[in-house]
Amino acid sequence: MAGYAEIALRAVAWALFACLTLAGCAQKSTREAPVPQQAAPREPTRAQQSAELRYRAETHTQLAAEYYSIKKYDVAVEELNRALAADSSYVPAYDVLGLVYMDLRDDGQATRNFEQALRLAPNDPDVNNNYGWYLCNRGREKESLRFFQTAISDPLYRTPQKSLSNAGLCARRAGDVVAAEAYFRRAMSLAPSDPLVIFQLADIEFGRGAYPRSRDLLAMLAPGALGPEALWLGARVERKLGDLDAAASYGLQLRKRFPDAKETAMFNSGRYE
């Protein structure tokens, strides 16, 4: 009997030990895992804030340029004011404002915005081109040329032919045909099919009596690119060269496509000079 009792006591002891051990394990498994502390959100850096404001200024200015292109000037001004509220140093916003006010004939505002753009970026080719064009259209043709020259001198300027053709127009208005021709020929070397440049060179050649060269230049223009001025020039060139049928053909196009143009009226009245 004593043997059996000892065995029973040992069994109870082992059972108690197992229970305590399992209870300990269960107790450990039900403890809550420590919650990792979340880092507080970091404030954007000054560089990030500046980049965000610059992005807003760019977006509003791009929208304004679209509205400007369709002559929605009031909306363009609103967008540009938003652009400058985001970033008062954003040069293209002042540049487009200058163009808007130029079209609105508000010369005070146009001048202020163009000059502010130039203060911030004195060598910016787009600003120099646009300010030069503004001056040229306000009777300050000679003064405009130095701004076109600044734009042309920038090796990274994407559209130098635009400033070259503008400079040619303004030099011609100022009476300097030699300089005008030089600008137009440089523009033509960069944009050989530009109809404005081709017409201007053809008109210059006509003015000096080089009628065959004027004809050759006009022949470079696609028929659809011939506006009333080019058609009128073509009619006069052909009369000078003695080809009255070709002159009449130009006149027919004038009457058909531009019946109300002053060039058509001159052709109809025979005022060729």
C-alpha positions in Angstrom: 0.0 0.0 0.0 2.8 2.4 0.9 4.2 2.0 -2.7 0.9 2.9 -4.2 0.6 5.9 -2.0 4.0 7.2 -2.9 3.2 6.8 -6.6 -0.1 8.6 -6.2 1.7 11.5 -4.4 4.2 11.8 -7.1 1.4 11.9 -9.8 -0.3 14.7 -7.9 2.9 16.6 -7.6 3.6 16.3 -11.3 0.1 17.3 -12.2 0.4 20.4 -9.9 3.7 21.3 -11.4 2.3 21.0 -14.9 -0.7 23.1 -14.0 1.5 25.8 -12.5 3.8 25.7 -15.5 0.9 26.0 -18.0 -0.8 28.7 -16.0 2.4 30.6 -16.0 2.7 30.3 -19.8 -0.9 31.2 -20.3 -0.4 34.3 -18.1 2.5 35.3 -20.2 0.7 34.9 -23.4 -2.2 37.1 -22.4 -0.1 40.1 -21.5 -0.6 43.0 -23.9 2.3 43.6 -26.2 3.9 47.0 -25.7 2.5 49.6 -28.2 5.3 51.2 -30.2 5.3 54.9 -29.9 4.5 56.7 -33.1 6.8 59.6 -34.1 5.1 63.0 -34.2 4.4 64.2 -37.8 7.4 66.2 -39.1 6.8 69.8 -40.1 7.7 70.4 -43.8 11.1 72.0 -44.3 11.5 75.5 -45.5 12.7 74.1 -48.9 9.6 72.0 -49.2 7.3 74.9 -48.4 9.1 77.0 -51.0 8.8 74.3 -53.6 5.0 74.0 -52.9 4.5 77.7 -53.2 6.5 77.9 -56.4 4.4 75.0 -57.8 1.2 76.9 -57.1 2.7 80.0 -58.7 3.6 78.1 -61.8 0.2 76.4 -62.1 -1.7 79.7 -61.8 0.6 81.4 -64.3 0.1 78.6 -66.8 -3.6 78.9 -66.5 -3.4 82.7 -66.8 -1.3 82.3 -70.0 -4.1 80.1 -71.5 -6.8 82.7 -70.6 -4.6 85.4 -72.0 -4.3 83.5 -75.3 -8.1 83.5 -75.7 -8.4 87.2 -74.5 -10.1 86.3 -71.2 -8.1 89.1 -69.6 -10.1 89.4 -66.3 -9.6 85.7 -65.5 -6.0 85.9 -66.5 -5.4 88.7 -64.0 -7.1 86.8 -61.2 -4.9 83.8 -61.8 -1.8 85.9 -61.9 -2.7 87.6 -58.6 -3.1 84.1 -57.1 0.3 83.2 -58.5 2.0 86.2 -56.9 0.2 85.6 -53.7 1.8 82.2 -53.5 5.3 83.4 -54.7 5.9 87.2 -55.1 9.2 86.5 -56.8 7.9 84.4 -59.6 9.1 86.2 -62.7 6.8 84.7 -65.4 3.7 86.0 -63.5 5.0 89.6 -63.8 5.9 88.9 -67.5 2.4 87.7 -68.4 0.8 90.5 -66.4 2.8 92.9 -68.5 1.4 91.3 -71.7 -2.2 91.4 -70.4 -2.0 95.1 -69.5 -0.3 95.8 -72.8 -3.3 94.4 -74.6 -5.6 96.3 -72.3 -3.7 99.5 -73.1 -3.0 100.1 -69.4 0.6 101.2 -70.0 1.2 102.1 -66.4 0.5 98.6 -65.2 2.2 97.0 -68.2 5.4 99.0 -67.5 5.4 98.3 -63.8 5.0 94.6 -64.3 7.6 94.3 -67.0 10.1 96.3 -65.1 9.5 94.3 -61.9 10.2 91.1 -63.9 13.4 92.7 -65.3 14.5 93.7 -61.8 14.2 90.1 -60.6 15.7 88.6 -63.8 17.4 91.2 -65.9 18.7 88.7 -68.5 15.6 86.6 -68.9 15.1 86.2 -72.7 11.3 85.9 -72.6 10.9 89.0 -70.5 13.3 91.0 -72.6 11.6 89.9 -75.8 8.1 90.8 -74.5 9.2 94.1 -73.0 11.0 95.0 -76.3 7.8 94.2 -78.2 5.8 96.4 -75.8 8.2 99.3 -76.3 8.2 98.9 -80.1 4.4 99.0 -80.1 4.5 102.2 -78.1 6.6 104.1 -80.6 9.9 103.4 -78.9 11.3 101.2 -81.7 15.0 102.1 -81.3 14.9 101.6 -77.5 13.3 98.2 -78.0 16.2 96.8 -80.0 18.6 96.4 -77.0 16.0 94.2 -75.2 15.7 92.0 -78.3 19.5 91.8 -78.4 19.7 90.7 -74.8 17.2 87.9 -75.5 19.1 86.8 -78.7 22.4 86.8 -76.8 21.2 84.1 -74.4 22.6 80.8 -75.7 19.8 78.8 -73.9 16.9 80.8 -75.4 14.6 78.4 -77.0 13.1 80.7 -79.6 15.7 83.2 -80.7 14.1 83.5 -84.1 11.1 85.2 -82.4 13.3 87.9 -81.1 15.2 88.2 -84.3 12.0 88.7 -86.4 10.6 91.1 -83.8 13.9 93.1 -83.9 13.6 93.1 -87.7 10.1 94.5 -87.6 11.0 97.2 -85.1 14.3 98.2 -87.0 12.2 98.5 -90.1 9.7 100.7 -88.4 12.6 102.8 -87.1 13.7 103.3 -90.8 16.8 101.1 -90.6 16.2 98.7 -93.5 19.8 97.4 -93.5 19.6 96.3 -89.8 16.1 94.9 -90.4 17.2 92.7 -93.3 20.1 91.4 -91.2 17.8 90.4 -88.4 15.3 88.8 -90.8 18.1 86.8 -92.5 19.3 85.5 -89.2 15.8 84.6 -88.3 15.3 82.8 -91.6 18.5 80.7 -91.0 16.8 79.4 -87.8 13.2 79.1 -89.2 13.4 78.8 -93.0 9.7 78.5 -93.5 8.5 81.3 -91.3 6.0 83.2 -93.5 6.4 86.5 -91.6 10.1 86.6 -92.2 9.8 85.5 -95.8 7.3 88.1 -96.6 9.3 90.9 -94.9 12.4 89.9 -96.9 10.4 89.8 -100.2 9.0 93.2 -99.4 12.5 94.6 -98.7 13.7 93.2 -102.0 10.7 94.8 -103.8 11.5 98.1 -102.2 15.0 98.1 -103.6 13.8 97.0 -107.1 15.1 93.4 -106.9 11.8 92.0 -108.3 13.0 88.6 -109.3 14.4 88.0 -105.8 11.1 89.2 -104.3 9.2 86.8 -106.6 11.5 83.9 -105.6 10.9 84.6 -101.9 7.1 84.7 -102.3 7.3 81.4 -104.2 8.6 79.8 -101.0 5.3 80.5 -99.2 2.6 77.9 -99.2 -0.6 79.2 -100.9 -2.5 79.0 -97.6 0.2 81.2 -95.9 -0.4 84.1 -98.3 -2.3 86.8 -96.5 -3.6 89.9 -98.1 -0.3 91.8 -97.8 1.6 88.9 -99.5 -1.0 88.6 -102.2 -0.9 92.3 -102.9 2.9 92.2 -103.0 2.8 89.3 -105.4 0.5 91.3 -107.7 2.8 94.3 -107.7 5.9 92.1 -108.3 4.3 90.4 -111.3 3.3 93.7 -112.8 6.8 95.0 -112.5 8.1 91.8 -114.2 5.5 92.2 -116.9 3.4 89.0 -116.1 -0.1 90.5 -116.1 -1.7 87.1 -115.9 0.2 86.2 -112.7 -0.7 89.6 -111.3 -4.4 89.0 -112.1 -4.2 85.6 -110.4 -3.0 87.2 -107.2 -5.8 89.8 -107.6 -8.4 87.0 -108.0 -7.2 85.4 -104.7 -7.5 88.8 -103.0 -11.1 89.2 -104.1 -12.1 85.7 -103.3 -10.4 85.3 -99.9 -10.1 88.9 -98.6 -12.9 90.9 -100.2 -12.9 93.5 -97.4 -9.1 94.0 -97.1 -7.6 97.3 -97.9 -5.1 95.5 -100.2 -8.1 94.2 -102.3 -9.5 97.8 -102.5 -6.1 99.0 -103.8 -5.9 96.2 -106.4 -9.5 96.9 -107.6 -8.7 100.6 -107.9 -5.4 100.0 -109.7 -3.3 101.8 -107.1 -0.1 99.7 -107.5 2.4 102.2 -106.2 
